[in-house]
Amino acid sequence: MKDRKNIFKILSSIFIIFALVSCGKDKDSDSSNITNSGKVFSVSYINVGKGDAILIQVEDKNYLIDTGLEENSQMLIDGLKAKNVDNLYGVFLTHTHKDHIGGMKALAAAYDIDMMYRAEISENKKNGKNRIDNLSEELSIHLTKLSFGDKVKITDAISFDVIGPLVLNQDDDNDNSLVMNLEVNGVKFLFTGDMQFAEEKTLIDAGVDLSSDILKVGNHGNKDATSDEFSIAVSPKYSIITTDTTVDTNSASKRVRNALSNSDIYITEDYEKGITFTVLQDGNIEITEF
């Protein structure tokens, strides 16, 4: 039995390494360049209180990562209206917790949504059903499940690249968060959901490239996420914490802010509706509040 377990571990390691190499081969060094498209790419971190809602916009296409709490749905809708959103090509729900999926029903009532996405590896309720699957069925929106190495194409030049989760964590669905990155004109974004130490470690141990310019800080900046090792691996220029510290007093923790002290840190509660990072055609970044 012990030999079987060892063989399984070896095969799993080989699979992950092979997948990493394959993903690297698929990438064209110019694939993220939109300089000639005449389009501007932006990511807006919407203030939805203690929760996540991240809007990605390019070429008249809108994508959203998470939807915040149900009780803060109006903050989400107001933020989207401020960014002139009239449709959503896709909504990524990083995991099943209510501060990430709670606004989904209100969102579907306000907008046409082409697709929902979740991680293939995800926690089920005791009855064997996944909360995100239930939402997809209730709202009649098609659902796509994503695994490591998958890509969701936005344009010919840009895609969301799925880098996590790698293994199921049965203790906390935060550590089953859908983790994605994308690169535009040499600027790299990393989206982490509520990833904590456990999932961070699996990605680091697997040799996943985490280096990024702009980091969405995991789990609202709580002290159980963003380890020193992870912070060094990412080495962001900008870090965004999505929270309301009057509601979650443990968020935007001093330990996390210290770990990310080499970056400029932004907290969504400090802005009326949110903060936008726009990648210009020359690769420079413009930061504006809204």
CORRA-V815642 format. One record per residue. RES is the residue in three letters. PSI is psi in degrees with one decimal (NA if undefined). NEAR is the number of other ideal C-beta (glycine too) atoms within 10 Angstrom. D_LAST is the distance of its C-alpha to the last C-alpha in Angstrom with 1 decimal. Layout:
RES & PSI & NEAR & D_LAST
RES & PSI & NEAR & D_LAST
//
This chain:
MET & -41.9 & 5 & 58.6
LYS & -41.0 & 6 & 57.3
ASP & -38.7 & 7 & 57.9
ARG & -43.3 & 8 & 56.0
LYS & -41.5 & 9 & 53.0
ASN & -41.5 & 10 & 53.2
ILE & -42.1 & 10 & 53.5
PHE & -44.2 & 10 & 50.5
LYS & -41.7 & 10 & 48.4
ILE & -46.2 & 10 & 49.7
LEU & -39.3 & 10 & 48.9
SER & -42.7 & 13 & 45.4
SER & -42.1 & 13 & 44.8
ILE & -42.0 & 10 & 46.2
PHE & -46.2 & 12 & 44.0
ILE & -43.3 & 19 & 40.8
ILE & -43.5 & 12 & 42.0
PHE & -42.1 & 11 & 43.0
ALA & -40.7 & 16 & 39.6
LEU & -44.2 & 16 & 37.8
VAL & -42.5 & 11 & 40.2
SER & -43.0 & 10 & 39.8
CYS & -39.2 & 18 & 36.0
GLY & -38.0 & 9 & 36.4
LYS & -30.8 & 7 & 38.8
ASP & -20.7 & 12 & 36.7
LYS & 129.7 & 13 & 33.9
ASP & 134.9 & 9 & 34.2
SER & -22.5 & 6 & 33.1
ASP & 6.6 & 8 & 31.4
SER & -21.1 & 12 & 30.1
SER & 7.6 & 20 & 26.4
ASN & 118.9 & 17 & 26.5
ILE & 19.7 & 19 & 24.6
THR & -39.6 & 15 & 25.2
ASN & -2.6 & 8 & 27.5
SER & -18.8 & 15 & 25.5
GLY & 10.5 & 8 & 23.3
LYS & 154.2 & 17 & 20.3
VAL & 139.1 & 15 & 17.1
PHE & 133.0 & 25 & 16.2
SER & 150.9 & 18 & 12.8
VAL & 124.0 & 24 & 12.2
SER & 127.3 & 27 & 9.1
TYR & 104.9 & 24 & 10.0
ILE & 138.0 & 30 & 8.9
ASN & 102.3 & 27 & 9.7
VAL & 32.5 & 32 & 13.0
GLY & -139.7 & 20 & 15.0
LYS & 93.0 & 19 & 17.9
GLY & 174.8 & 30 & 17.6
ASP & 139.4 & 33 & 16.3
ALA & 109.4 & 30 & 14.2
ILE & 122.2 & 22 & 13.5
LEU & 127.3 & 22 & 12.7
ILE & 127.2 & 23 & 14.8
GLN & 129.9 & 21 & 14.8
VAL & 141.2 & 21 & 17.7
GLU & 47.1 & 15 & 20.2
ASP & 15.5 & 9 & 18.8
LYS & 141.3 & 16 & 19.3
ASN & 130.8 & 21 & 17.0
TYR & 148.5 & 21 & 18.0
LEU & 137.0 & 27 & 16.9
ILE & 110.0 & 25 & 18.2
ASP & 162.5 & 30 & 18.9
THR & 8.2 & 29 & 17.9
GLY & -170.2 & 28 & 17.8
LEU & 151.5 & 23 & 20.2
GLU & -43.2 & 16 & 21.8
GLU & -12.8 & 13 & 21.1
ASN & 20.6 & 23 & 17.4
SER & -35.8 & 21 & 17.4
GLN & -33.5 & 11 & 15.6
MET & -39.6 & 22 & 12.5
LEU & -50.9 & 29 & 12.9
ILE & -42.7 & 19 & 13.6
ASP & -39.7 & 15 & 10.7
GLY & -41.3 & 24 & 8.3
LEU & -40.2 & 23 & 10.6
LYS & -38.4 & 12 & 10.9
ALA & -24.3 & 16 & 7.3
LYS & 14.2 & 16 & 8.4
ASN & 37.8 & 8 & 11.7
VAL & 128.8 & 17 & 13.8
ASP & -4.5 & 10 & 17.3
ASN & 165.3 & 11 & 19.4
LEU & 118.4 & 22 & 19.6
TYR & -33.5 & 16 & 22.3
GLY & 149.3 & 21 & 22.4
VAL & 120.2 & 27 & 21.4
PHE & 125.2 & 26 & 22.5
LEU & 111.2 & 26 & 23.6
THR & -31.0 & 32 & 24.4
HIS & -176.9 & 27 & 26.9
THR & 2.5 & 23 & 28.2
HIS & 148.2 & 22 & 26.6
LYS & -25.2 & 14 & 25.0
ASP & 4.8 & 25 & 21.7
HIS & -27.5 & 29 & 21.3
ILE & -4.1 & 27 & 23.1
GLY & -29.3 & 21 & 22.8
GLY & 5.9 & 29 & 20.2
MET & -40.9 & 27 & 22.2
LYS & -44.7 & 15 & 24.2
ALA & -36.9 & 17 & 21.5
LEU & -45.1 & 22 & 19.7
ALA & -28.3 & 19 & 23.1
ALA & -26.0 & 10 & 23.6
ALA & -24.7 & 16 & 20.5
TYR & 151.0 & 16 & 20.7
ASP & 130.1 & 10 & 23.5
ILE & 122.2 & 19 & 23.6
ASP & -36.0 & 13 & 26.1
MET & 144.8 & 16 & 26.7
MET & 150.3 & 23 & 26.2
TYR & 144.9 & 24 & 26.9
ARG & 169.4 & 25 & 28.2
ALA & 139.7 & 29 & 30.4
GLU & -40.5 & 15 & 34.1
ILE & 112.0 & 21 & 34.8
SER & 154.5 & 21 & 33.5
GLU & 135.7 & 20 & 34.8
ASN & 153.7 & 12 & 36.8
LYS & 172.2 & 11 & 37.4
LYS & -28.0 & 5 & 41.0
ASN & 5.9 & 6 & 42.0
GLY & -1.2 & 6 & 41.1
LYS & 146.6 & 11 & 38.0
ASN & 135.9 & 18 & 34.6
ARG & -37.7 & 20 & 31.7
ILE & -38.6 & 23 & 29.7
ASP & -42.5 & 17 & 32.8
ASN & -43.3 & 14 & 33.3
LEU & -43.4 & 21 & 29.8
SER & -44.4 & 20 & 30.5
GLU & -45.0 & 11 & 33.8
GLU & -38.6 & 11 & 32.6
LEU & -4.3 & 15 & 29.8
SER & 44.7 & 7 & 32.1
ILE & 129.0 & 18 & 29.6
HIS & 141.7 & 11 & 31.3
LEU & 131.8 & 17 & 30.9
THR & 132.9 & 14 & 31.4
LYS & 132.9 & 16 & 32.3
LEU & 142.5 & 19 & 31.5
SER & 166.6 & 14 & 33.6
PHE & 132.5 & 23 & 33.7
GLY & -13.6 & 15 & 33.9
ASP & 152.9 & 18 & 32.4
LYS & 138.0 & 15 & 29.9
VAL & 110.7 & 19 & 27.5
LYS & 127.3 & 9 & 27.3
ILE & -51.1 & 20 & 24.1
THR & -178.6 & 15 & 25.6
ASP & -24.8 & 10 & 28.9
ALA & -18.7 & 22 & 27.2
ILE & 139.3 & 23 & 24.8
SER & 153.4 & 20 & 25.5
PHE & 126.1 & 23 & 24.6
ASP & 122.4 & 18 & 27.6
VAL & 122.7 & 22 & 28.7
ILE & -1.2 & 23 & 30.2
GLY & 160.2 & 27 & 30.6
PRO & 162.5 & 28 & 32.0
LEU & -32.0 & 19 & 35.6
VAL & 154.5 & 16 & 37.5
LEU & 129.2 & 13 & 37.4
ASN & 115.5 & 17 & 36.7
GLN & -3.9 & 9 & 38.5
ASP & -33.8 & 10 & 37.5
ASP & 120.5 & 17 & 33.7
ASP & -14.0 & 24 & 31.5
ASN & -37.9 & 25 & 28.8
ASP & 14.0 & 29 & 31.1
ASN & 17.3 & 28 & 31.2
SER & 139.1 & 31 & 27.5
LEU & 121.4 & 29 & 26.8
VAL & 128.5 & 26 & 25.9
MET & 153.5 & 26 & 24.7
ASN & 164.5 & 23 & 23.9
LEU & 158.0 & 22 & 23.2
GLU & 133.8 & 19 & 23.5
VAL & 121.9 & 26 & 22.1
ASN & 38.7 & 18 & 23.6
GLY & -1.0 & 12 & 24.9
VAL & 125.3 & 22 & 21.7
LYS & 129.5 & 19 & 22.3
PHE & 144.1 & 24 & 20.0
LEU & 125.1 & 22 & 21.6
PHE & 124.5 & 26 & 20.6
THR & -4.0 & 30 & 22.9
GLY & -131.9 & 30 & 22.4
ASP & 29.4 & 25 & 24.3
MET & 133.5 & 29 & 26.9
GLN & -167.3 & 24 & 29.1
PHE & -44.0 & 18 & 32.1
ALA & -48.7 & 17 & 34.4
GLU & -36.4 & 26 & 32.4
GLU & -44.7 & 24 & 31.3
LYS & -40.1 & 14 & 35.0
THR & -37.3 & 18 & 36.0
LEU & -43.1 & 21 & 33.7
ILE & -46.2 & 15 & 34.8
ASP & -29.8 & 11 & 38.4
ALA & -5.1 & 18 & 38.2
GLY & 21.3 & 12 & 37.1
VAL & 134.8 & 19 & 33.7
ASP & 113.0 & 15 & 31.7
LEU & -3.7 & 23 & 28.6
SER & 131.8 & 12 & 27.6
SER & 155.3 & 23 & 23.9
ASP & -36.2 & 21 & 21.4
ILE & 116.9 & 25 & 18.4
LEU & 127.2 & 27 & 19.4
LYS & 109.8 & 26 & 17.9
VAL & 133.5 & 30 & 20.1
GLY & 144.3 & 30 & 22.6
ASN & 41.9 & 29 & 23.1
HIS & 23.6 & 25 & 20.2
GLY & 18.4 & 27 & 21.9
ASN & 155.6 & 21 & 25.1
LYS & -9.4 & 15 & 28.2
ASP & 13.7 & 18 & 29.9
ALA & 167.5 & 27 & 27.7
THR & 66.3 & 28 & 27.0
SER & 163.4 & 18 & 30.5
ASP & -40.0 & 11 & 31.4
GLU & -42.0 & 13 & 33.1
PHE & -43.3 & 23 & 30.0
SER & -40.9 & 22 & 27.8
ILE & -40.6 & 13 & 30.3
ALA & -37.7 & 16 & 30.6
VAL & -47.3 & 24 & 26.8
SER & 58.3 & 14 & 26.4
PRO & 156.1 & 23 & 22.7
LYS & -32.4 & 14 & 21.0
TYR & 138.2 & 20 & 17.7
SER & 132.1 & 26 & 17.6
ILE & 124.5 & 24 & 15.0
ILE & 125.3 & 27 & 16.2
THR & 104.4 & 32 & 15.0
THR & 170.1 & 26 & 16.4
ASP & 105.9 & 21 & 16.9
THR & -13.6 & 17 & 19.7
THR & -22.7 & 10 & 21.0
VAL & -46.5 & 15 & 21.9
ASP & 93.5 & 17 & 23.0
THR & -12.5 & 10 & 24.5
ASN & -8.5 & 13 & 25.7
SER & 167.6 & 22 & 22.4
ALA & 45.3 & 21 & 20.9
SER & 154.2 & 20 & 24.6
LYS & -38.4 & 9 & 26.1
ARG & -44.6 & 15 & 28.2
VAL & -42.8 & 25 & 25.4
ARG & -35.1 & 17 & 23.4
ASN & -41.0 & 10 & 26.8
ALA & -29.8 & 22 & 27.4
LEU & 21.1 & 23 & 24.2
SER & -16.9 & 10 & 24.6
ASN & -1.3 & 11 & 25.1
SER & 163.6 & 20 & 21.5
ASP & 125.5 & 12 & 18.2
ILE & 131.0 & 17 & 17.0
TYR & 139.0 & 20 & 13.5
ILE & 127.0 & 22 & 13.4
THR & -28.6 & 28 & 10.7
GLU & -17.5 & 16 & 12.0
ASP & -2.1 & 12 & 10.8
TYR & 143.2 & 17 & 7.1
GLU & -52.1 & 12 & 6.6
LYS & -22.1 & 20 & 5.5
GLY & -168.0 & 27 & 5.5
ILE & 139.4 & 21 & 6.0
THR & 134.4 & 20 & 7.4
PHE & 114.9 & 20 & 11.0
THR & 127.6 & 16 & 12.6
VAL & 115.4 & 24 & 16.4
LEU & 169.1 & 15 & 17.9
GLN & -22.2 & 15 & 21.4
ASP & 5.3 & 8 & 23.1
GLY & -5.4 & 13 & 21.7
ASN & 158.9 & 10 & 19.4
ILE & 129.9 & 15 & 16.0
GLU & 128.9 & 11 & 12.9
ILE & 124.6 & 12 & 10.2
THR & 148.5 & 12 & 6.7
GLU & 159.0 & 14 & 3.8
PHE & NA & 14 & 0.0
//
